[in-house]
Amino acid sequence: MIPLEKVRALVIKYDDLEKELSTGTIDPKTFAQKSKEYSELGNIISYAREYLKIDNDQKDLEQMLKEKNSDSEMIILAEKELDDLKKKKENKKKKKKKFLKQKKKKKKKNKEIKKL
């Protein structure tokens, strides 16, 4: 399971970089470095945001199922929706893991190139 705090940290980092880059007060060297990082995060940020949304929706549905006053039709719909959300969440998790693996390989390759 992907820790939600890591996903939230990615989103916060991306948003912070976006704000910082938009100020125009960064020196060129730092700007290039932060632009690269921003671009790399941009590849996964939509998945991270969707993952957080799915998690919040899942919690809301689970809360609805726990409530005693929900009618049977609402419970059936909530259970179906919850099942669909769990599948979506798993799919997003796999995509994020794949991205992180690729990023790790890229870093390793860059280190090897620098050694030459």
C-alpha atoms as an extended CHARMM CRD file, in Angstrom:
* protein
*
       116  EXT
         1         1  MET       CA              0.0000000000        0.0000000000        0.0000000000  PROA      1               0.0000000000
         2         2  ILE       CA              1.2170000000        3.4670000000       -0.8600000000  PROA      2               0.0000000000
         3         3  PRO       CA              1.3780000000        5.7010000000        2.1990000000  PROA      3               0.0000000000
         4         4  LEU       CA             -1.0160000000        8.6170000000        1.7380000000  PROA      4               0.0000000000
         5         5  GLU       CA              1.5000000000       10.9570000000        3.3040000000  PROA      5               0.0000000000
         6         6  LYS       CA              3.9500000000       10.2590000000        0.4680000000  PROA      6               0.0000000000
         7         7  VAL       CA              1.2650000000       10.9790000000       -2.1130000000  PROA      7               0.0000000000
         8         8  ARG       CA              0.2650000000       14.1860000000       -0.3150000000  PROA      8               0.0000000000
         9         9  ALA       CA              3.9300000000       15.1800000000       -0.0990000000  PROA      9               0.0000000000
        10        10  LEU       CA              4.2850000000       14.7530000000       -3.8730000000  PROA      10              0.0000000000
        11        11  VAL       CA              1.2960000000       16.9930000000       -4.5140000000  PROA      11              0.0000000000
        12        12  ILE       CA              2.5310000000       19.6220000000       -2.0520000000  PROA      12              0.0000000000
        13        13  LYS       CA              6.0260000000       19.5280000000       -3.5560000000  PROA      13              0.0000000000
        14        14  TYR       CA              4.5960000000       19.9620000000       -7.0550000000  PROA      14              0.0000000000
        15        15  ASP       CA              2.3980000000       22.8810000000       -5.9880000000  PROA      15              0.0000000000
        16        16  ASP       CA              5.2990000000       24.5410000000       -4.1530000000  PROA      16              0.0000000000
        17        17  LEU       CA              7.5560000000       24.1900000000       -7.1910000000  PROA      17              0.0000000000
        18        18  GLU       CA              4.8380000000       25.6220000000       -9.4090000000  PROA      18              0.0000000000
        19        19  LYS       CA              4.4860000000       28.6830000000       -7.1700000000  PROA      19              0.0000000000
        20        20  GLU       CA              8.2260000000       29.1430000000       -6.8950000000  PROA      20              0.0000000000
        21        21  LEU       CA              8.8020000000       28.8750000000      -10.6380000000  PROA      21              0.0000000000
        22        22  SER       CA              6.0180000000       31.3250000000      -11.4030000000  PROA      22              0.0000000000
        23        23  THR       CA              7.5540000000       34.0750000000       -9.2500000000  PROA      23              0.0000000000
        24        24  GLY       CA             10.3670000000       34.6970000000      -11.7300000000  PROA      24              0.0000000000
        25        25  THR       CA             12.7910000000       35.5790000000       -8.9450000000  PROA      25              0.0000000000
        26        26  ILE       CA             14.9070000000       32.4060000000       -9.1400000000  PROA      26              0.0000000000
        27        27  ASP       CA             18.4480000000       32.4710000000      -10.4580000000  PROA      27              0.0000000000
        28        28  PRO       CA             18.9080000000       30.5910000000      -13.7830000000  PROA      28              0.0000000000
        29        29  LYS       CA             20.8010000000       27.6130000000      -12.3430000000  PROA      29              0.0000000000
        30        30  THR       CA             18.2170000000       26.9810000000       -9.6310000000  PROA      30              0.0000000000
        31        31  PHE       CA             15.4230000000       27.6100000000      -12.1350000000  PROA      31              0.0000000000
        32        32  ALA       CA             16.7430000000       24.8860000000      -14.4430000000  PROA      32              0.0000000000
        33        33  GLN       CA             17.0370000000       22.4130000000      -11.5780000000  PROA      33              0.0000000000
        34        34  LYS       CA             13.5690000000       23.1660000000      -10.2150000000  PROA      34              0.0000000000
        35        35  SER       CA             12.0460000000       23.1220000000      -13.7120000000  PROA      35              0.0000000000
        36        36  LYS       CA             13.4330000000       19.6480000000      -14.2600000000  PROA      36              0.0000000000
        37        37  GLU       CA             12.0410000000       18.4430000000      -10.9410000000  PROA      37              0.0000000000
        38        38  TYR       CA              8.6890000000       20.0830000000      -11.7010000000  PROA      38              0.0000000000
        39        39  SER       CA              8.5830000000       18.3950000000      -15.0930000000  PROA      39              0.0000000000
        40        40  GLU       CA              9.3870000000       14.9820000000      -13.6210000000  PROA      40              0.0000000000
        41        41  LEU       CA              6.6500000000       15.3410000000      -11.0190000000  PROA      41              0.0000000000
        42        42  GLY       CA              4.2520000000       16.5140000000      -13.7150000000  PROA      42              0.0000000000
        43        43  ASN       CA              4.2930000000       13.0230000000      -15.1940000000  PROA      43              0.0000000000
        44        44  ILE       CA              2.7100000000       11.5150000000      -12.1010000000  PROA      44              0.0000000000
        45        45  ILE       CA              0.8500000000       14.3770000000      -10.4320000000  PROA      45              0.0000000000
        46        46  SER       CA             -2.5050000000       13.6670000000      -12.0670000000  PROA      46              0.0000000000
        47        47  TYR       CA             -2.3420000000       10.0820000000      -10.7750000000  PROA      47              0.0000000000
        48        48  ALA       CA             -1.4010000000       11.3090000000       -7.3060000000  PROA      48              0.0000000000
        49        49  ARG       CA             -4.2950000000       13.7720000000       -7.1750000000  PROA      49              0.0000000000
        50        50  GLU       CA             -6.7310000000       11.1770000000       -8.4720000000  PROA      50              0.0000000000
        51        51  TYR       CA             -5.4250000000        8.6950000000       -5.8980000000  PROA      51              0.0000000000
        52        52  LEU       CA             -6.1120000000       11.1830000000       -3.0850000000  PROA      52              0.0000000000
        53        53  LYS       CA             -9.5880000000       11.9180000000       -4.4470000000  PROA      53              0.0000000000
        54        54  ILE       CA            -10.3820000000        8.2120000000       -4.6450000000  PROA      54              0.0000000000
        55        55  ASP       CA             -9.1710000000        7.7380000000       -1.0700000000  PROA      55              0.0000000000
        56        56  ASN       CA            -11.4000000000       10.5740000000        0.1820000000  PROA      56              0.0000000000
        57        57  ASP       CA            -14.3940000000        9.2310000000       -1.7580000000  PROA      57              0.0000000000
        58        58  GLN       CA            -13.7360000000        5.7740000000       -0.3470000000  PROA      58              0.0000000000
        59        59  LYS       CA            -13.7400000000        7.1080000000        3.2120000000  PROA      59              0.0000000000
        60        60  ASP       CA            -17.0160000000        8.9550000000        2.5700000000  PROA      60              0.0000000000
        61        61  LEU       CA            -18.6670000000        5.8020000000        1.2110000000  PROA      61              0.0000000000
        62        62  GLU       CA            -17.4050000000        3.6910000000        4.0940000000  PROA      62              0.0000000000
        63        63  GLN       CA            -18.8410000000        6.2460000000        6.5000000000  PROA      63              0.0000000000
        64        64  MET       CA            -22.1780000000        6.1340000000        4.6620000000  PROA      64              0.0000000000
        65        65  LEU       CA            -22.2380000000        2.3390000000        4.9760000000  PROA      65              0.0000000000
        66        66  LYS       CA            -21.6270000000        2.5850000000        8.7210000000  PROA      66              0.0000000000
        67        67  GLU       CA            -24.5740000000        4.9060000000        9.2580000000  PROA      67              0.0000000000
        68        68  LYS       CA            -27.6260000000        3.1140000000       10.5570000000  PROA      68              0.0000000000
        69        69  ASN       CA            -30.2020000000        5.3660000000        8.8960000000  PROA      69              0.0000000000
        70        70  SER       CA            -29.1640000000        4.7180000000        5.2620000000  PROA      70              0.0000000000
        71        71  ASP       CA            -31.8390000000        2.9840000000        3.2340000000  PROA      71              0.0000000000
        72        72  SER       CA            -31.1360000000       -0.3420000000        1.5380000000  PROA      72              0.0000000000
        73        73  GLU       CA            -31.0270000000        1.1360000000       -1.9710000000  PROA      73              0.0000000000
        74        74  MET       CA            -28.3890000000        3.6820000000       -0.9340000000  PROA      74              0.0000000000
        75        75  ILE       CA            -26.3650000000        0.9490000000        0.7420000000  PROA      75              0.0000000000
        76        76  ILE       CA            -26.3850000000       -1.1480000000       -2.4460000000  PROA      76              0.0000000000
        77        77  LEU       CA            -25.2710000000        1.8430000000       -4.5320000000  PROA      77              0.0000000000
        78        78  ALA       CA            -22.5880000000        2.7640000000       -2.0160000000  PROA      78              0.0000000000
        79        79  GLU       CA            -21.2350000000       -0.8090000000       -1.9400000000  PROA      79              0.0000000000
        80        80  LYS       CA            -21.0330000000       -0.8900000000       -5.7580000000  PROA      80              0.0000000000
        81        81  GLU       CA            -19.3680000000        2.5110000000       -5.8630000000  PROA      81              0.0000000000
        82        82  LEU       CA            -16.9380000000        1.4630000000       -3.1250000000  PROA      82              0.0000000000
        83        83  ASP       CA            -15.9830000000       -1.6510000000       -5.0720000000  PROA      83              0.0000000000
        84        84  ASP       CA            -15.3760000000        0.4480000000       -8.2020000000  PROA      84              0.0000000000
        85        85  LEU       CA            -13.2640000000        2.9220000000       -6.2250000000  PROA      85              0.0000000000
        86        86  LYS       CA            -11.1140000000        0.1580000000       -4.7750000000  PROA      86              0.0000000000
        87        87  LYS       CA            -10.3800000000       -1.0870000000       -8.3070000000  PROA      87              0.0000000000
        88        88  LYS       CA             -9.5140000000        2.4370000000       -9.4850000000  PROA      88              0.0000000000
        89        89  LYS       CA             -7.2920000000        2.9640000000       -6.4580000000  PROA      89              0.0000000000
        90        90  GLU       CA             -5.3910000000       -0.2500000000       -7.1620000000  PROA      90              0.0000000000
        91        91  ASN       CA             -4.8990000000        0.8120000000      -10.7790000000  PROA      91              0.0000000000
        92        92  LYS       CA             -3.5500000000        4.2210000000       -9.7180000000  PROA      92              0.0000000000
        93        93  LYS       CA             -1.2590000000        2.5080000000       -7.2180000000  PROA      93              0.0000000000
        94        94  LYS       CA              0.2230000000        0.3250000000       -9.9600000000  PROA      94              0.0000000000
        95        95  LYS       CA              0.7870000000        3.3120000000      -12.2540000000  PROA      95              0.0000000000
        96        96  LYS       CA              2.5140000000        5.2480000000       -9.4790000000  PROA      96              0.0000000000
        97        97  LYS       CA              4.7880000000        2.3230000000       -8.6380000000  PROA      97              0.0000000000
        98        98  LYS       CA              5.6920000000        1.9470000000      -12.3070000000  PROA      98              0.0000000000
        99        99  PHE       CA              6.5320000000        5.6440000000      -12.5320000000  PROA      99              0.0000000000
       100       100  LEU       CA              8.6800000000        5.5350000000       -9.4000000000  PROA      100             0.0000000000
       101       101  LYS       CA             10.5790000000        2.5150000000      -10.7450000000  PROA      101             0.0000000000
       102       102  GLN       CA             11.2820000000        4.3440000000      -13.9970000000  PROA      102             0.0000000000
       103       103  LYS       CA             12.4310000000        7.4110000000      -12.0880000000  PROA      103             0.0000000000
       104       104  LYS       CA             14.7780000000        5.2880000000       -9.9670000000  PROA      104             0.0000000000
       105       105  LYS       CA             16.2760000000        3.6650000000      -13.0950000000  PROA      105             0.0000000000
       106       106  LYS       CA             16.7560000000        7.0750000000      -14.6770000000  PROA      106             0.0000000000
       107       107  LYS       CA             18.5820000000        8.3940000000      -11.5940000000  PROA      107             0.0000000000
       108       108  LYS       CA             20.8170000000        5.3290000000      -11.5530000000  PROA      108             0.0000000000
       109       109  LYS       CA             21.6190000000        5.7770000000      -15.2340000000  PROA      109             0.0000000000
       110       110  ASN       CA             22.4230000000        9.4610000000      -14.7120000000  PROA      110             0.0000000000
       111       111  LYS       CA             24.8060000000        8.5960000000      -11.8620000000  PROA      111             0.0000000000
       112       112  GLU       CA             26.5820000000        6.0690000000      -14.0970000000  PROA      112             0.0000000000
       113       113  ILE       CA             26.9340000000        8.6560000000      -16.8540000000  PROA      113             0.0000000000
       114       114  LYS       CA             28.3850000000       11.2040000000      -14.4150000000  PROA      114             0.0000000000
       115       115  LYS       CA             31.0290000000        8.6690000000      -13.3380000000  PROA      115             0.0000000000
       116       116  LEU       CA             32.3130000000        8.5050000000      -16.9020000000  PROA      116             0.0000000000
